[in-house]
Amino acid sequence: MKIQSRKTEFVLTAVLAAALLLPPAAEAQKMKHSAPRASKPSSGGQRSINGGAQKSKSRPAPQAQSGGGRSVSGGSSGRNTNVGNNVNIDNSKRNVNINIDKSKDINVRRNTVVRPGGRPYGRPPYMYGGRRYYCHAPYHYHPYHPFFWGPVWHPWGFFVATIATTAIIVSVANQQYHYDQGVYYMPASGGYTVVSAPVGATITTLPTGSQTVVVNETTNNYYYGGTYYEKSGGGYTVVAPTAGTVVENLPEGGEEVRIGEVTYVKVGETYYQPIQQNGKSMYEVVQIEEDKK
């Protein structure tokens, strides 16, 4: 009986040990067959293709810098290439074409005579269409760019409703003109129209900005706004342009005229040939003669 009791005790102990060991083994078996869980990437471990850490979607994109092409005013817009288009012209103040009324310029009188220069020409004339075109300097084309003499100057045909109180009356051949600071006006319907300076008009003081131009070895003229003045007893008298005179600037109102292979600039009835003098673009007054048959 004692032996049988011990055997029974041994069996119960073995059963109890097996029961205690079974749950951990089963749980291990369960974990072995379950799907693996995905791991969460670290916030700072993954890097983008440009070598920097991936940026958070909540982070605002950096602002673009405003360092574009510089303008003349120092802004960020593209560089301004349209200042003046013209040489020596401030287009922001110009607008001289606004008041040109072609219906009111019927009284515009233009210089039609070119005085002979007196110097013999060392170059043969350019001949075309039955005419001879004389110049001292060789032809050197450069584009015609009208020159702007300032806010008080206006081209032929410019219309104004009123003129300054400083204007004076100048009489030439029984015709009265109003003159003010280098500009000549004639009455027109509702105002005044700018006309070319009448030959023979005399003023006491030259306009501000007048230039001295050489006519020949003994004579100088004074040039302003397309008008030529010569010193006289009463002051300065308007004269016709002299052939061979060289000027740097021409007024608005001229036009390029193609004659054969040469392009002249015609201002009123006066022809100017583009030339180069001492490296500068200039214009020479052309003497034109009918071809002798």
C-alpha angles and dihedrals in degrees: 000000000000091000091048091052094053091050090053091049091052093052092050091050092052092049091049092050092050091051092053094050099046101078097056092048092049092048090051091051090049092052091048093062099039121102115264117250119239115249120236114240118239117256095239106028104080117075132201125239094264091059098257128112114268109268122233117255089232092059112099118240114254116262117251114248119247095228099127126144110310120247124212089262092054096253128134099255124104117287113280112239097171104079105129113343094202129060113264092358126120101207092188089069101031116080089141093148095061097085100037104123111187091196090064102046097078089111094050106127120200133195107258101171127080114198117227112255098222094224117109114243116243092197128066114249124257106250124207137143095002095307136103120220113202125199134157096215125058119256114269114172122220126158119270111250115180114230123229115219096192141280096301094054122087133181126242113288095027111143126213129179093216138013130217120276087237090069116116131203118248120190122207123171092344091308121117123218131183113230129195129163098333097321127107122208136189125198114263135173106297096357143344136311125212113241134182115276108272114239108249097032111134127205128182098222130037118238116262109266097032115153130213113238126188116239098174140324093295106028136065129185130201117232130203132154093347092309126117122212130191126200111256139169093267096043125277122348127203111244134181115262114272119231111252095027112138123213132175100215137041126199129245114273097059124118136204111247121195113216112178106305096340127084114209129183113235117205110182101317095328120104122213125194117215110238140162122238123181089343094307129114108247141161130234124204108244124224110215124196132178112250110257113236 
